[in-house]
Amino acid sequence: MAIKLHRCPFTFAHTDLDSCWKVQKALDEQGIEYEIVKHGAFPRGRRKDVKELSGQVMLPVIEFEDGTAYRAESKDMAARIRAGELLS
């Protein structure tokens, strides 16, 4: 089972303005397998499952195989992934 990337539904917006894409791109660059779990963009209050997982409603969130979650600013998440520190 791969990790899960909880992200917004705008998978077509492949720009660095899309915070979810920044993280997805870093995962791709590092060859890390993941499953995409899409969540509604608005209103954020409907993201109850994201809040249960990570404690807040912002995306993206990475869910590990053991059920724990990692959430930070997307640039910080991407930097951690690129540094090879995501799975350590």
LOBAGU-413454 format. One record per residue: residue number from 1; x, y negated, z negated of N, C-alpha, C, O in turn; residue in three letters. Coordinates in Angstrom, 3 decimals. Each point is the difference from the previous one (the first is absolute). Example, Ala and Ser with C-alpha at 12.3 -4.5 7.8 and 13.67 -1.06 7.14 Angstrom:
LOBAGU-413454
+------+----------+----------+----------+----------+----------+----------+----------+----------+----------+----------+----------+----------+------+
| resi |       nx |       ny |       nz |      cax |      cay |      caz |       cx |       cy |       cz |       ox |       oy |       oz | resn |
+------+----------+----------+----------+----------+----------+----------+----------+----------+----------+----------+----------+----------+------+
|    1 |   13.190 |    5.690 |   -7.800 |   -0.890 |   -1.190 |    0.000 |    0.900 |   -1.200 |    0.000 |    1.036 |    0.019 |   -0.665 |  ala |
|    2 |   -1.386 |   -1.069 |    1.385 |    0.820 |   -1.190 |   -0.060 |   -0.770 |   -1.090 |   -0.730 |    0.509 |   -1.108 |   -0.169 |  ser |
+------+----------+----------+----------+----------+----------+----------+----------+----------+----------+----------+----------+----------+------+
This chain:
LOBAGU-413454
+------+----------+----------+----------+----------+----------+----------+----------+----------+----------+----------+----------+----------+------+
| resi |       nx |       ny |       nz |      cax |      cay |      caz |       cx |       cy |       cz |       ox |       oy |       oz | resn |
+------+----------+----------+----------+----------+----------+----------+----------+----------+----------+----------+----------+----------+------+
|    1 |    0.846 |    1.195 |    0.000 |   -0.846 |   -1.195 |    0.000 |    0.882 |   -1.247 |    0.000 |    0.946 |   -0.102 |   -0.781 |  met |
|    2 |   -1.255 |   -0.814 |    1.637 |    0.757 |   -1.246 |    0.101 |   -0.573 |   -1.041 |   -0.960 |   -1.081 |    0.180 |   -0.560 |  ala |
|    3 |    1.818 |   -1.258 |    0.383 |   -0.537 |   -1.112 |   -0.783 |   -1.136 |   -0.646 |    0.785 |   -0.167 |    0.252 |    1.194 |  ile |
|    4 |   -0.606 |   -1.083 |   -1.874 |   -1.109 |   -0.696 |    0.649 |    0.282 |   -1.492 |   -0.010 |    0.400 |   -0.566 |   -1.017 |  lys |
|    5 |   -0.613 |   -0.056 |    2.161 |    0.107 |   -1.447 |    0.117 |   -1.411 |   -0.553 |    0.053 |   -0.700 |    0.154 |    1.001 |  leu |
|    6 |    0.290 |   -0.791 |   -2.070 |   -1.303 |   -0.654 |   -0.049 |    0.198 |   -1.385 |    0.620 |    0.792 |   -0.805 |   -0.490 |  his |
|    7 |   -1.520 |    0.546 |    1.566 |    0.217 |   -1.227 |    0.739 |   -1.312 |   -0.565 |    0.516 |   -1.049 |    0.638 |   -0.098 |  arg |
|    8 |    1.120 |   -1.843 |    0.649 |   -1.158 |   -0.653 |    0.594 |   -0.348 |    0.708 |    1.314 |    0.802 |    0.777 |    0.517 |  cys |
|    9 |   -1.988 |   -1.043 |    0.016 |   -0.418 |    0.702 |    1.216 |    0.605 |   -0.550 |    1.288 |   -0.249 |    0.548 |    1.074 |  pro |
|   10 |    1.027 |   -1.606 |   -1.157 |    0.512 |   -0.660 |    1.194 |    1.280 |    0.655 |    0.505 |    1.036 |   -0.658 |    0.090 |  phe |
|   11 |   -1.096 |    1.936 |    0.239 |    1.195 |    0.712 |    0.436 |    0.491 |   -0.456 |    1.367 |    1.122 |    0.323 |    0.391 |  thr |
|   12 |   -1.942 |   -1.064 |    0.337 |    0.402 |   -0.492 |    1.317 |    0.874 |   -1.250 |   -0.097 |    0.675 |   -0.349 |    0.968 |  phe |
|   13 |   -0.674 |   -0.321 |   -2.100 |    0.736 |   -1.257 |   -0.161 |    1.439 |    0.296 |   -0.415 |    0.337 |   -0.045 |   -1.183 |  ala |
|   14 |    0.491 |    0.341 |    2.150 |    1.388 |    0.353 |   -0.290 |    0.880 |   -1.239 |    0.023 |    0.815 |   -0.188 |    0.904 |  his |
|   15 |   -0.995 |   -0.656 |   -1.919 |    0.826 |   -1.192 |   -0.141 |    0.455 |   -0.091 |   -1.454 |   -0.580 |    0.634 |   -0.881 |  thr |
|   16 |    1.600 |   -1.410 |    0.645 |    0.482 |   -0.175 |   -1.363 |   -0.926 |   -0.888 |   -0.827 |    0.242 |   -0.202 |   -1.190 |  asp |
|   17 |   -1.290 |   -0.325 |    1.798 |   -1.007 |   -0.735 |   -0.759 |   -0.932 |    0.964 |   -0.737 |   -0.676 |   -0.387 |   -0.953 |  leu |
|   18 |    0.648 |    1.631 |    1.397 |   -0.823 |    1.040 |   -0.617 |    0.833 |    0.714 |   -1.061 |    0.910 |    0.764 |    0.321 |  asp |
|   19 |   -1.231 |   -1.021 |   -1.585 |    0.800 |    0.580 |   -1.084 |   -0.033 |    1.521 |    0.014 |    0.999 |    0.642 |   -0.327 |  ser |
|   20 |   -2.124 |   -0.061 |    0.698 |   -0.082 |    1.464 |    0.059 |    0.919 |    0.557 |    1.085 |    0.617 |    1.050 |   -0.180 |  cys |
|   21 |   -0.528 |   -1.760 |    1.305 |    0.870 |    0.450 |    1.091 |    1.471 |   -0.051 |   -0.412 |    0.775 |    0.874 |    0.386 |  trp |
|   22 |   -0.384 |   -1.876 |   -1.158 |    1.392 |   -0.080 |   -0.455 |    0.411 |    1.271 |   -0.716 |    1.085 |    0.534 |    0.232 |  lys |
|   23 |   -1.953 |   -0.054 |   -1.098 |    0.303 |    1.200 |   -0.783 |   -0.060 |    1.241 |    0.887 |    0.863 |    0.873 |   -0.091 |  val |
|   24 |   -1.873 |   -0.795 |    0.942 |   -0.126 |    1.147 |    0.902 |    1.211 |    0.099 |    0.918 |    0.517 |    1.093 |    0.231 |  gln |
|   25 |   -0.065 |   -2.219 |    0.290 |    1.169 |   -0.030 |    0.892 |    1.250 |    0.490 |   -0.730 |    0.798 |    0.746 |    0.567 |  lys |
|   26 |   -0.626 |   -1.163 |   -1.819 |    1.160 |    0.448 |   -0.779 |   -0.051 |    1.506 |   -0.234 |    1.029 |    0.672 |    0.069 |  ala |
|   27 |   -2.213 |   -0.138 |   -0.346 |   -0.148 |    1.451 |   -0.168 |    0.377 |    0.721 |    1.289 |    0.704 |    1.010 |   -0.028 |  leu |
|   28 |   -1.177 |   -1.534 |    1.161 |    0.326 |    0.596 |    1.301 |    1.499 |   -0.033 |    0.254 |    0.579 |    0.997 |    0.432 |  asp |
|   29 |    0.053 |   -2.132 |   -0.696 |    1.437 |   -0.147 |    0.237 |    0.814 |    0.996 |   -0.824 |    1.040 |    0.479 |    0.452 |  glu |
|   30 |   -1.506 |   -0.171 |   -1.642 |    0.734 |    0.912 |   -0.880 |   -0.400 |    1.460 |    0.212 |    0.562 |    0.892 |   -0.634 |  gln |
|   31 |   -1.522 |   -0.645 |    1.515 |   -0.418 |    1.375 |    0.291 |   -0.775 |    0.645 |   -1.140 |    0.008 |    1.222 |   -0.147 |  gly |
|   32 |   -0.668 |   -2.030 |   -0.649 |   -0.773 |    0.516 |   -1.126 |   -1.405 |    0.325 |    0.491 |   -0.687 |   -0.858 |    0.554 |  ile |
|   33 |    0.269 |    2.095 |   -0.761 |   -1.330 |    0.419 |    0.412 |   -1.038 |   -0.573 |   -0.955 |    0.217 |   -0.064 |   -1.210 |  glu |
|   34 |   -1.339 |   -0.348 |    1.767 |   -1.072 |   -0.569 |   -0.815 |   -1.329 |    0.199 |    0.695 |   -0.071 |    0.237 |    1.206 |  tyr |
|   35 |   -0.970 |   -0.339 |   -1.996 |   -1.369 |    0.034 |    0.500 |   -0.579 |   -1.397 |   -0.204 |    0.175 |   -0.590 |   -1.067 |  glu |
|   36 |   -0.854 |    0.059 |    2.065 |   -0.624 |   -1.318 |   -0.126 |   -1.394 |    0.150 |   -0.591 |   -0.802 |    0.813 |    0.458 |  ile |
|   37 |    0.533 |   -1.607 |   -1.476 |   -1.329 |   -0.081 |   -0.596 |   -0.442 |   -1.444 |    0.170 |    0.550 |   -0.902 |   -0.633 |  val |
|   38 |   -1.541 |    0.682 |    1.485 |   -0.459 |   -1.360 |    0.288 |   -1.059 |   -0.445 |   -1.007 |   -0.850 |    0.780 |   -0.429 |  lys |
|   39 |    0.931 |   -2.045 |    0.072 |   -0.964 |   -0.620 |   -0.910 |   -0.529 |   -1.258 |    0.656 |    0.680 |   -0.614 |    0.823 |  his |
|   40 |   -1.889 |    0.231 |   -1.186 |   -0.613 |   -1.201 |    0.557 |    0.814 |   -1.247 |   -0.304 |    0.653 |   -0.100 |   -1.039 |  gly |
|   41 |   -0.706 |   -0.831 |    1.954 |    0.757 |   -1.242 |   -0.173 |   -0.674 |   -0.927 |   -1.003 |    0.661 |   -0.549 |   -0.881 |  ala |
|   42 |   -1.967 |    0.374 |    1.010 |   -0.726 |   -0.932 |   -0.858 |   -1.364 |    0.575 |   -0.327 |   -0.535 |    0.745 |    0.822 |  phe |
|   43 |   -0.041 |   -1.029 |   -1.924 |    0.627 |   -0.664 |   -1.137 |    0.905 |    0.964 |   -0.752 |   -0.242 |    1.207 |   -0.038 |  pro |
|   44 |    1.265 |   -1.752 |   -0.545 |    0.968 |    0.829 |   -0.716 |   -0.622 |    0.708 |   -1.187 |    0.497 |    1.041 |   -0.430 |  arg |
|   45 |   -1.583 |   -1.592 |   -0.110 |   -0.668 |    0.596 |   -1.140 |   -0.553 |    1.389 |    0.275 |   -0.309 |    0.742 |   -0.933 |  gly |
|   46 |    0.183 |   -0.385 |    2.204 |   -0.491 |    1.334 |    0.354 |    1.088 |    1.068 |   -0.055 |   -0.283 |    1.182 |    0.195 |  arg |
|   47 |    1.483 |   -1.574 |   -0.448 |    1.119 |    0.955 |   -0.030 |    0.130 |    0.639 |   -1.387 |    1.072 |   -0.043 |   -0.605 |  arg |
|   48 |   -2.132 |    0.620 |    0.115 |    0.004 |    0.587 |   -1.341 |    0.996 |    1.150 |   -0.120 |    0.658 |    0.147 |   -1.030 |  lys |
|   49 |   -0.545 |    0.666 |    2.074 |    0.944 |    1.119 |   -0.050 |    1.442 |   -0.484 |   -0.017 |    0.856 |    0.628 |   -0.623 |  asp |
|   50 |   -0.574 |   -1.744 |    1.306 |    1.351 |   -0.574 |   -0.040 |    0.292 |   -0.531 |   -1.404 |    1.104 |    0.169 |   -0.517 |  val |
|   51 |   -2.093 |   -0.806 |   -0.087 |    0.176 |   -0.538 |   -1.350 |    0.235 |    1.132 |   -1.001 |    0.836 |   -0.129 |   -0.894 |  lys |
|   52 |   -1.558 |    1.221 |    1.036 |    0.205 |    1.149 |   -0.887 |    1.399 |    0.576 |    0.167 |    0.620 |    0.431 |   -0.972 |  glu |
|   53 |   -0.133 |   -0.425 |    2.190 |    1.312 |    0.570 |    0.297 |    1.146 |   -0.885 |   -0.479 |    0.944 |    0.480 |   -0.628 |  leu |
|   54 |   -1.033 |   -1.789 |    0.930 |    1.152 |   -0.872 |   -0.226 |   -0.211 |   -1.073 |   -1.065 |    0.948 |   -0.680 |   -0.393 |  ser |
|   55 |   -2.186 |    0.526 |   -0.075 |   -0.270 |   -1.012 |   -1.007 |   -0.396 |   -1.350 |    0.572 |   -0.285 |   -0.927 |   -0.757 |  gly |
|   56 |    0.262 |    0.797 |    2.086 |   -0.414 |   -1.244 |    0.650 |   -0.515 |    0.319 |    1.393 |    0.029 |    1.158 |    0.418 |  gln |
|   57 |   -0.498 |   -2.161 |    0.305 |   -0.674 |    0.249 |    1.278 |    0.807 |   -0.381 |    1.238 |   -0.509 |    0.099 |    1.116 |  val |
|   58 |    1.735 |   -0.523 |   -1.288 |    0.820 |   -0.425 |    1.142 |    0.579 |    1.207 |    0.738 |    0.270 |    1.045 |   -0.594 |  met |
|   59 |   -0.089 |   -1.217 |    1.885 |    0.614 |    1.016 |    0.850 |    1.281 |   -0.574 |    0.582 |    0.116 |   -1.220 |    0.110 |  leu |
|   60 |    0.833 |    2.035 |    0.262 |    0.006 |    1.455 |    0.024 |    0.368 |    0.603 |   -1.354 |    0.566 |   -0.660 |   -0.872 |  pro |
|   61 |   -0.909 |    1.932 |    0.733 |    0.358 |    0.801 |   -1.175 |    0.523 |    1.328 |    0.517 |   -0.565 |    0.576 |    0.930 |  val |
|   62 |    1.630 |   -0.094 |   -1.524 |    0.513 |    1.326 |    0.326 |   -0.376 |    0.927 |   -1.137 |    0.292 |   -0.268 |   -1.166 |  ile |
|   63 |   -0.946 |    1.367 |    1.524 |   -0.380 |    1.022 |   -0.977 |    0.916 |    1.203 |    0.189 |    0.109 |    0.545 |    1.098 |  glu |
|   64 |    0.543 |   -0.143 |   -2.173 |    0.913 |    1.135 |    0.056 |   -0.756 |    1.307 |   -0.202 |   -1.154 |    0.005 |   -0.427 |  phe |
|   65 |    1.813 |    1.088 |    0.737 |   -0.622 |    1.315 |   -0.098 |   -0.513 |    0.313 |   -1.401 |   -0.971 |    0.741 |   -0.150 |  glu |
|   66 |    1.609 |   -1.296 |   -0.874 |   -0.422 |    0.275 |   -1.378 |   -1.156 |   -0.894 |   -0.457 |   -0.431 |    0.085 |   -1.151 |  asp |
|   67 |   -0.077 |   -0.948 |    2.053 |   -1.138 |   -0.852 |   -0.316 |    0.373 |   -1.374 |   -0.535 |   -0.884 |   -0.828 |   -0.217 |  gly |
|   68 |    2.171 |    0.563 |   -0.003 |    0.421 |   -1.328 |   -0.438 |    0.040 |   -0.928 |    1.207 |    0.006 |    0.446 |    1.147 |  thr |
|   69 |    0.021 |   -1.739 |   -1.427 |   -0.051 |   -0.989 |    1.072 |    1.116 |   -1.024 |   -0.146 |    0.502 |   -0.255 |   -1.095 |  ala |
|   70 |   -0.132 |   -0.318 |    2.224 |    0.982 |   -1.077 |    0.041 |   -0.604 |   -1.162 |    0.774 |   -0.466 |    0.161 |    1.129 |  tyr |
|   71 |    0.481 |   -1.337 |   -1.755 |   -0.521 |   -1.212 |    0.628 |    0.888 |   -1.169 |   -0.384 |    0.306 |   -0.200 |   -1.176 |  arg |
|   72 |    0.097 |   -0.557 |    2.157 |    0.771 |   -1.235 |   -0.195 |   -0.289 |   -0.872 |    1.219 |   -0.791 |    0.380 |    0.865 |  ala |
|   73 |    1.424 |   -1.535 |   -0.796 |   -0.116 |   -0.822 |    1.199 |    0.543 |    0.823 |    1.174 |    0.962 |    0.751 |   -0.159 |  glu |
|   74 |   -1.571 |   -0.891 |    1.322 |    0.360 |    0.856 |    1.131 |    1.473 |   -0.116 |    0.390 |    0.617 |    0.994 |    0.380 |  ser |
|   75 |   -0.051 |   -2.193 |   -0.471 |    1.425 |   -0.146 |    0.352 |    0.877 |    0.763 |   -0.986 |    1.028 |    0.554 |    0.387 |  lys |
|   76 |   -1.423 |   -0.521 |   -1.654 |    0.750 |    0.748 |   -1.002 |   -0.174 |    1.508 |    0.191 |    0.944 |    0.772 |   -0.168 |  asp |
|   77 |   -2.153 |   -0.372 |    0.516 |   -0.246 |    1.417 |    0.273 |    0.827 |    0.463 |    1.188 |    0.633 |    1.054 |   -0.054 |  met |
|   78 |   -0.635 |   -1.838 |    1.128 |    0.764 |    0.359 |    1.198 |    1.495 |    0.051 |   -0.297 |    0.696 |    0.887 |    0.493 |  ala |
|   79 |   -0.199 |   -1.814 |   -1.282 |    1.431 |   -0.010 |   -0.350 |    0.364 |    1.241 |   -0.806 |    1.049 |    0.601 |    0.236 |  ala |
|   80 |   -1.884 |   -0.215 |   -1.167 |    0.253 |    1.200 |   -0.813 |    0.004 |    1.254 |    0.875 |    0.829 |    0.892 |   -0.175 |  arg |
|   81 |   -1.769 |   -0.842 |    1.115 |   -0.061 |    1.153 |    0.911 |    1.262 |    0.055 |    0.843 |    0.613 |    1.060 |    0.125 |  ile |
|   82 |   -0.218 |   -2.185 |    0.455 |    1.185 |   -0.048 |    0.857 |    1.288 |    0.283 |   -0.759 |    0.972 |    0.483 |    0.580 |  arg |
|   83 |   -0.962 |   -0.784 |   -1.878 |    1.177 |    0.278 |   -0.831 |    0.065 |    1.465 |   -0.411 |    0.961 |    0.428 |   -0.638 |  ala |
|   84 |   -1.989 |    0.340 |    1.004 |   -0.020 |    1.423 |   -0.350 |   -0.374 |    0.267 |   -1.433 |    0.299 |    1.070 |   -0.531 |  gly |
|   85 |   -0.956 |   -2.033 |   -0.113 |   -0.334 |    0.120 |   -1.422 |   -1.453 |    0.342 |   -0.273 |   -0.409 |    0.041 |   -1.160 |  glu |
|   86 |   -0.379 |    0.206 |    2.193 |   -1.420 |    0.265 |   -0.211 |   -0.224 |    1.333 |   -0.703 |   -0.792 |    0.080 |   -0.939 |  leu |
|   87 |    1.460 |    0.933 |    1.371 |   -0.251 |    1.349 |   -0.506 |    0.968 |    0.416 |   -1.103 |   -0.008 |    1.151 |   -0.436 |  leu |
|   88 |    0.837 |   -2.079 |   -0.010 |    0.991 |    0.359 |   -1.036 |   -0.483 |   -0.361 |   -1.384 |    0.707 |    0.233 |   -0.980 |  ser |
+------+----------+----------+----------+----------+----------+----------+----------+----------+----------+----------+----------+----------+------+
